[in-house]
Amino acid sequence: MAARLAADALVLLHLAFILFVVLGGLLVAWRPRLAWLHLPAAAWGAWIEAAGAICPLTPWENRLRAMAGDAGYPGGFIEHYLIPLVYPGDLTAQHQRWLALGVVLLNLAIYASAVLPALQRRRRNRIG
């Protein structure tokens, strides 16, 4: 029972991390000091997708599920949980590269449209 709960908690943590990777720039616009945490997380997320690698949380979740007597799953977290929600079919290396590019472009847009103006406003308020 504890291993199953730990695996489920790990799925929630994994999902929260993915949301932070994709949308964390919005938090940075609110609290610029979070950039030191968000930028490496976004880089990691984009690298994992572009490289076609599997996040280390996925095998950990599978081990916990096996300890609980459940079956693990092949592939990665995104393939298993998120891709079926976004589009049907198997996740390909090409899809992963597009996801990586999407993470980078979305975060560049967030930083350009929200973070940089917020930093400029704060700088003006300190000076003026």
HUHU-V503918 format. One record per residue. PHI is phi as a letter, one per 30 degrees, with the letter a starting at -180 (NA if undefined). Layout:
PHI + PHI
//
This chain:
NA + d + d + d + d + d + d + d + d + d + d + d + d + d + d + d + d + d + d + d + d + d + c + d + e + d + d + d + d + d + b + e + d + d + e + d + c + d + e + d + d + d + d + d + d + d + d + e + d + d + d + i + d + c + e + d + d + d + d + d + d + d + d + d + d + d + d + d + i + c + d + d + b + d + i + c + e + d + e + d + c + c + e + e + d + d + a + d + j + d + d + c + d + d + d + d + d + d + d + d + d + d + d + d + d + d + d + d + d + d + d + d + c + b + d + d + d + d + d + d + d + d + d + d + d + d + d + d
//
